[in-house]
Amino acid sequence: MPNKIDLYALDLPDTSFVKACGGPCSEGCVTLARIGEDAWALGDSKRPTAQPLRFTTEELAVAGIDPARFGLSV
């Protein structure tokens, strides 16, 4: 695919993640951050030092993850 970016090459040091919880966040929550124009990082609030997974907007949609649930726009 032409012009495909390496999502794991994008730097995350100042990235601000947003939590989306199905209920009380006592068990941990999924976190999401926009890391580029068509790039997202998906993390776990219980494991904040773990490397987040990276997705394109299309991949998020296929996985059923809606950034609007996190208060983020596409």
Backbone as numpy.savetxt, mean C-alpha at the origin, in Angstrom:
# Nx Ny Nz CAx CAy CAz Cx Cy Cz
6.60 -5.49 -20.95 5.74 -4.32 -20.95 6.65 -3.08 -20.95
6.50 -2.19 -21.89 7.36 -1.01 -21.96 7.09 -0.06 -20.80
8.15 0.65 -20.39 8.09 1.65 -19.32 7.61 1.10 -17.98
7.74 -0.19 -17.75 7.36 -0.77 -16.47 8.41 -0.41 -15.43
7.94 0.10 -14.29 8.88 0.49 -13.24 9.08 -0.66 -12.26
10.25 -0.67 -11.62 10.54 -1.66 -10.59 10.01 -1.10 -9.28
8.86 -1.57 -8.85 8.21 -1.05 -7.65 9.10 -1.19 -6.41
9.91 -2.24 -6.36 10.76 -2.47 -5.19 12.01 -1.61 -5.21
12.23 -0.88 -6.29 13.36 0.06 -6.34 12.97 1.43 -5.80
11.66 1.66 -5.62 11.20 2.95 -5.10 11.54 3.06 -3.61
12.02 4.22 -3.22 12.45 4.47 -1.85 11.24 4.81 -0.97
11.23 4.32 0.27 10.09 4.53 1.16 10.38 5.27 2.47
11.52 5.89 2.67 11.83 6.40 4.02 10.84 7.42 4.58
10.27 8.28 3.79 9.35 9.30 4.28 7.90 9.00 3.92
7.61 7.76 3.58 6.27 7.37 3.16 5.33 7.33 4.35
4.16 7.90 4.18 3.14 7.92 5.22 2.07 6.88 4.89
1.99 5.86 5.73 1.00 4.79 5.54 -0.29 5.13 6.27
-1.43 4.71 5.70 -2.75 4.91 6.27 -3.32 3.54 6.61
-3.96 3.41 7.78 -4.55 2.14 8.21 -5.98 2.02 7.73
-6.38 0.78 7.45 -7.78 0.46 7.19 -8.11 -0.74 8.06
-9.01 -0.55 8.98 -9.36 -1.63 9.91 -10.81 -2.05 9.70
-11.05 -3.33 9.86 -12.41 -3.83 9.77 -13.17 -3.63 11.06
-12.49 -3.31 12.10 -13.08 -3.11 13.43 -12.04 -2.44 14.29
-12.05 -2.73 15.59 -11.01 -2.15 16.45 -9.63 -2.61 15.99
-8.69 -1.72 16.02 -7.34 -2.04 15.52 -6.46 -2.72 16.56
-7.04 -3.49 17.47 -6.25 -4.17 18.49 -5.47 -5.35 17.92
-5.93 -5.92 16.83 -5.26 -7.06 16.22 -4.30 -6.67 15.10
-4.22 -5.43 14.78 -3.38 -4.99 13.68 -4.22 -4.67 12.46
-3.68 -3.87 11.60 -4.43 -3.41 10.43 -3.57 -3.47 9.18
-4.24 -3.49 8.07 -3.56 -3.36 6.79 -3.24 -1.88 6.60
-2.07 -1.57 6.08 -1.69 -0.19 5.82 -1.39 -0.02 4.33
-1.66 1.17 3.82 -1.45 1.43 2.40 -0.86 2.82 2.22
0.03 2.94 1.27 0.62 4.25 0.95 0.83 4.34 -0.56
0.61 5.53 -1.09 0.95 5.79 -2.49 2.44 6.08 -2.52
3.16 5.38 -3.39 4.61 5.57 -3.47 5.05 6.05 -4.85
4.09 6.33 -5.70 4.36 6.82 -7.05 3.05 7.03 -7.77
3.13 7.50 -9.00 1.92 7.78 -9.77 1.04 6.55 -9.93
1.64 5.41 -10.16 0.91 4.15 -10.34 1.52 3.08 -9.46
1.86 3.46 -8.22 2.57 2.54 -7.34 2.07 2.69 -5.90
1.89 1.54 -5.25 1.37 1.49 -3.89 2.19 0.51 -3.06
2.26 0.78 -1.76 2.91 -0.13 -0.83 1.87 -0.58 0.18
1.78 -1.87 0.42 0.80 -2.47 1.33 1.55 -3.12 2.48
1.26 -2.67 3.69 1.97 -3.18 4.85 1.05 -3.75 5.91
1.64 -4.09 7.05 0.93 -4.69 8.18 1.33 -3.91 9.43
0.36 -3.31 10.12 0.67 -2.49 11.28 1.28 -3.29 12.42
1.07 -4.61 12.45 1.68 -5.45 13.48 3.16 -5.69 13.20
3.57 -5.48 11.98 4.97 -5.71 11.58 5.49 -4.47 10.85
5.61 -3.34 11.54 5.98 -2.09 10.87 7.38 -2.08 10.26
8.25 -2.97 10.70 9.61 -3.00 10.13 9.71 -3.97 8.96
8.66 -4.76 8.70 8.67 -5.69 7.57 8.54 -4.93 6.26
9.20 -5.40 5.24 9.14 -4.79 3.91 7.70 -4.88 3.38
7.06 -3.76 3.05 5.70 -3.82 2.51 5.70 -4.40 1.10
4.58 -5.00 0.74 4.40 -5.48 -0.62 4.12 -4.29 -1.52
4.48 -4.38 -2.79 4.29 -3.28 -3.73 3.36 -3.71 -4.85
2.47 -2.80 -5.26 1.49 -3.08 -6.29 1.30 -1.87 -7.21
0.89 -2.13 -8.43 0.41 -1.06 -9.31 -1.06 -0.84 -8.96
-1.65 0.24 -9.46 -3.07 0.51 -9.24 -3.92 -0.62 -9.81
-3.56 -1.11 -10.98 -4.30 -2.20 -11.61 -4.22 -3.47 -10.76
-3.06 -3.78 -10.23 -2.89 -4.96 -9.39 -3.72 -4.85 -8.10
-3.77 -3.65 -7.52 -4.61 -3.45 -6.33 -6.07 -3.74 -6.65
-6.54 -3.24 -7.79 -7.93 -3.45 -8.19 -8.23 -4.94 -8.39
-7.32 -5.64 -9.02 -7.51 -7.08 -9.26 -7.55 -7.82 -7.92
-6.77 -7.36 -6.95 -6.76 -7.99 -5.62 -7.95 -7.57 -4.76
-8.77 -6.64 -5.26 -9.94 -6.20 -4.53 -9.64 -5.17 -3.45
-8.51 -4.49 -3.57 -8.12 -3.48 -2.59 -8.45 -2.10 -3.15
-9.31 -1.38 -2.45 -9.76 -0.06 -2.89 -9.08 1.01 -2.05
-8.20 1.82 -2.63 -7.53 2.88 -1.87 -8.51 3.83 -1.18
-9.75 3.95 -1.68 -10.74 4.82 -1.05 -11.06 4.35 0.36
-10.97 3.06 0.63 -11.21 2.54 1.97 -10.19 3.07 2.97
-9.05 3.49 2.45 -7.98 4.05 3.27 -8.02 5.58 3.27
-9.02 6.13 2.58 -9.09 7.59 2.45 -8.14 8.14 1.41
-7.68 7.26 0.50 -6.74 7.66 -0.56 -7.46 7.63 -1.90
-7.05 8.50 -2.80 -7.65 8.49 -4.14 -6.67 7.89 -5.13
-7.23 7.33 -6.19 -6.40 6.70 -7.22 -5.83 7.72 -8.14
